[in-house]
Amino acid sequence: MEKILESLYDQFYEKTKLAALQASVEANHNLLRLRLGKPERKLVLRLIDDETAIANAVSLDSFLCGFELAWKLTTELNHLEHERSALTDEVERSAHFVLEEGEKV
């Protein structure tokens, strides 16, 4: 089931375009590249990769939680609708046996 939900996420989720933030990240990355040695640059890149992985995992988790909530709400609403329909049917059936005012058995 989780694979199906991940496929839905991949198909329907559209990442927001954050042009200003992306430009800022690129500018700061270029500054770090100029100022840091190779070992420090690798460390910074690993940090960026880890933070990106965390953001992707949180995004997927949020989607899955939202989907699960929608599923539960739909199930609950369908259950309530079924109960209401059954109650209406029961009232209609019992209404046939209700005596009109003034009628005798």
Buried (B, 14 or more C-beta within 10 A) or exposed (E): EEEEBEEEBEEEEEEEEEEEEEEEEEEEBEEBEEEEEEEEBEEBEEEEEEEEEEEEEEEBEEBBEEBEEEEEEEEEEEEEEEEEEEEEEEEEEEEEEEEEEEEEE
